[in-house]
Structure formats: structure tokens, C-alpha cells
Amino acid sequence: MSDVGVNTATHLIDGLQDVVDEESLKEPDQVRVRMRSQIAEMLTDSSGVDPFPDGEPVVLLVVGVNGSGKTTSIAKLVQVAKAEGQNVMLAAADTFRAGAIEQIKIWGERLDVPVISQQAGSDPGAVVFDALNAARARGVDLLIIDTAGRLHTTHNLMEELRKVRGIVEKNSGGFTERVLLVIDGTTGQNGMLQAKSFTESVQCNGVFLTKLDGTAKGGVALAIAGELGLPIWFIGTGEKASDMSAFDAGAFAEALLPDPAE
């Protein structure tokens, strides 16, 4: 019911059957507890990659398809970083859509952070280059780069994203690089295809799972973490800049497999 996908569901059930046999479990409640443990274990980040290492300036490249909630997620990350006293800067590298540049600028004004941008239609790589130099010169702790919403099946656009990633790699001296993939929690198994494609193209480090404020359970998180080994770092639970939290594998497992109603 949570749309975790056939492969992941089969893997979980196979593992659960082994546990039931080994421990001679008889009660459904006991089985549910073990299943939750398996889910939490699958979702626990074992990558050893800290999204924002203490004391290190970070350049965060944010990628994802159109409509996934990328811009709102960026605003949420800015608000958290600013609350922690960090010096934050934004780069509007989605130059293909004039509205995207304007959106980032509006959030920049609301949250009182500088935005590096150019005209619509300009080279996104040039924006990234300028932003990295500006961030270095101003002693920025966190530079967040917005990129054009990519349909993961569009080859040319993904190639353009690879180029942007390459510019970050070549010019990020002094910064720790991170690539964050934003996925709409309501997309189901299409989210798995997105995660595969973006990870192959730009080596994503973690996922921001959005739109978990409604009926969506975000079961695709299990497939992404279990099959790709890509950790879920953050979840978005609403439209406001404050509506986000760090991902908690145990709490997510509870929500995915709650106790039956009394």
C-alpha cells in the first residue's frame, strides 16, 4: 500500500520469513515489530557521508525533475542553515526558465540571503563559476546551487547537468561538495527511476523527500535506500520554509507500518 516496489517488498518478506523461522514467531504483533526493524535498518544511512560536515564550507548542488519541490526545499535548507548561524548564498543556475530565477530571488529576499544570477537563457555553468568565486571571496559557509528541473529521460538536459557538475568539481577548491536529489514522495516507483538516472549522471549523495504532508507514505524511500544505497537525508512536510526535518529511519518505519487500529 505504500508502493515500495516489487523487488524491495520481496527482499523484505524473504528476510522476514527467515526471522520468523529462526525465532519461531507466532503472533502478528511480533512479526510487525521485526518488519519495522528490517525497514528501519534498510533506511539507516550507512554511507558515512555527512550532509553538512561541521566546520567545512559546503557547496550543495540541488537536482531533480520539474515539480518535485526543489525550490521550496532549497528555502527550507536555507532557513535551517541560517538558524544555525551559517553564512548562506544561493545560485540561480536554472537559467532555462525565467520564472525559476525570479523564484530563487524572491526566496533570497524573504530569507535575507544573497543570490548570484544572470539573465534567463545564459550559460548555467557561468552562473555556477561566478557563484563559487563570490562564495569563496565572501567566506560563505553554505552555497546552494539551484539547477534546471530535469526530466530524467531527456538525454541532452542530463548532459547539461553533467557539465554543471563538472564545473563545480573543477572550481570548488576549499568547499566540500554535496549533490542533493529532490524527489516528490507522491511519485511512487517513478521516483526510483529518477534516483537511478540522476545518480548515474551526477553521483548524488543524498535525497530530500518532499510532499509527505498528505496521504503519501513515501514508500519509494525504501527502494532508493535499499537498492541504490542512496540515503534519505531530509523530508518535507508542508509548503512553509520551516516544514522540514532530518530523516528518522525508526519514525519512518513506524509510519510506514503502524499498529492496527484497536
N, C-alpha and C positions, 0 to 999 in steps of 0.2 A: 504493500500500500504506500510505502514511502519512496518507491521507484529507485531502489538501489542497484538494479540491473541484474540480469540472469547470472553472469559469472560471479559477481560478488555474493549474491544470495546463495548460490550453490556452494561456494567456498565456505561461507559461514555455517551453513547447515551441515556440511560434511564434518567440519571441525566440532560442531555441537554434538553430532551423533557420537563422535569418539569420546567426548567428555561424559556424555550420558552413560555410555557403556562402561567407561573406566570407573566412574563414581557411583554406578548403579542408581542413578537418579530416577525417582518415581513420580514426583509431584511437579505439576506445571510451573508453580512458583519458583521451584529450584532451577528449572530449565531456563526460565526467563532471566533469572539473576545471572546464570552462566552466559547466556546470549548477550546480555548487556555488557558483561566483562569482555567478551570477544569483540564486540563492536567498539568499545572504548579503546581496547588495545590496538585495533586496526586504525583508529583515528588518532592515536597518540603520535605526536611528532618525534620521529627518531632521526631526523636529518642532521641535527646538531647545528642548524643554521638559525641564528638569532635574527629576527626581522630587523631590529634596530639595536646593534651592539652598543653597550654603554661606552661613552667617551669617544666614539668614532663618528665622524660626519658621514652621512649616508646619501647616496643618490638612488632614488626609487623610481624605476620605470614602471608605469601602470598601464597594463594592456587588457584587452577584452573586446567582445563584439559590441556592436551598437545596441543600446537599450539595456545593457547589463547593470547599469547603475554606477558606471565608472566615475563620473564627475562628482556625484554625491558622496561616493566612497572616499574620494580624494579629500573632500571638505571635512569628512569625519576624521580622517587621519591628521589633517592639519590642526583641527581643534584639540585632539588629544596631545599632539606634539607641543602645541603652544601652551597648553595647561601644564605641561611638564617643564616649561621654561626654555624650550628649544627655539632657535632662530630658524624660521622656515621660509622657503622660497618656492614658488610654482613656476613651471614652464609650460606654455600653451603650444605643444608640438602637434596638436591636431589642427593642421593648417588647411585641411581639405574642406572644412565646414566652418564658415564664418561664425555661425552660432555657437560652435564649441569654444572658440577663442573668447567670445563675449561671455559665455557661461563661466569660464575659469576666471575671467577678470572680475565678474560680479562676486564670485566667492572670495576672490582675493581682497576685494574692498570690504565685504562683510566680516571677514576674519582678520583683516588688517595685516595681510602678508603681501610682499611684492610679487608681481607676475612678469616674467620675461616672455614677450610675444613679438610676432611680426605680422605682416599683412596676410590675409587669407590667400591661400594659393602659393605661399612661399615655401621654401625647402624646409621640411621639419628638422632635418639634420642640422641646418644652420641655427635654428632656434635652440636645439639641444647644446650645440657648441657654445653659443653665446651664454646660455644659462649656466653651464658648468664653469665658465670663466668668471661670470658675475658672482656665482655662489662661492667660489674659491676666494675671490677678492674681498667679499663681504663677510667671510668667516661663517657661512651658513652651516647649521647642523644637519638640516634635512632639506634636500632638493627633491621635489616630487614632479615628475615629468608626465603630463597627460599625452596620450598618443591617440591617433585616429582610431575610431571604433572599427575593428576589422572583422569582416565575415571570414571565419577561419577557412572557408572553402575557396576564397579568392586568392589565387596564387600571386598575382602582381602586388596586391596590397600587403601580403605577408612578406614578400621580398623587400618591400619598402620598410617594413618594421624591422627586418633583419639589419638593414643599413643603419637605422637609428640605433639599434642595439650595438652595432659595431662602433659607431661614433662615441657612444657612452664608454665602451671598453677602452678606446684609444685615448680618451681625454679626461678620464675620471681620476687622475692621479691625486691622491690624498683623500679620496672618498671610497667608502665601502659600497659596492654595487649590489642592488637587490632588484629582482623583477617580480612584480605582484600581478597575478592574474585575477581579474574580477569576473565572477560567474554568478548569473542570476539563479537563485536557489529554486525557482519555479520551472526551470527549463528541462528538468529530468535528465534522461540519458544523453541528450544533445550536449549537455554540459561536459560530459566525459569526452566527446569528440573534440570539443573546443580545447579542453585541457591538453589532450594529446597533441593537437596541431600547434598550439602556442608554445608548448614545452619543447617540441621538436625545433621550432623556429627561433625562439629567443631564450631557451633554458630558464623557465620560470622557477622561482624559489618557493613561492607560497601562494595561497588562494585567499581572496576576500569573497566570502559567500554572502550575497545580498538578498533582500526581499523575503526574509524569514519572518515577517510580521503578520502574514496571513495564514492560510491553511497549509502552505508548502512546508514539508518536513526536511527538504534538502537532502534526500537520500543519496543524491549523486556524490555528496561528500565522501561517502564510504567507498564508492568506486574509484574516485580520484585518489584518495589516500591509499586504498588497498592495492589497486592495480598499477598506479603510476608512482606511488611513493611520494606524492606531492602533498605537503602538509597544508591543512586549513589553518590560517593564522588568525583571521578575523571574521566576524559575522555582522551583517547589518540588519537591524530590526525595525527600521522606520525611515521616514524621509528627513527628519531633523539631523543636523550635524552631530548631535550628541547620541544618536541612536546606533551605537555600535558597541561591540565588546570583543575582548580577546576570546578565542575559541577554547571551549572547555569540553574535552572529549567525554568525560563522565556525564556531564549535564546533557550533552547532545545525545548520548546513548539512552539516557532516561527519557528524553523527549521522543526519541525515535521508537522506543519500546516501553511505553508506560504500563503501569499496573492496570489490570482491567477494573472497570468501574465496580464499586461494591454493590 
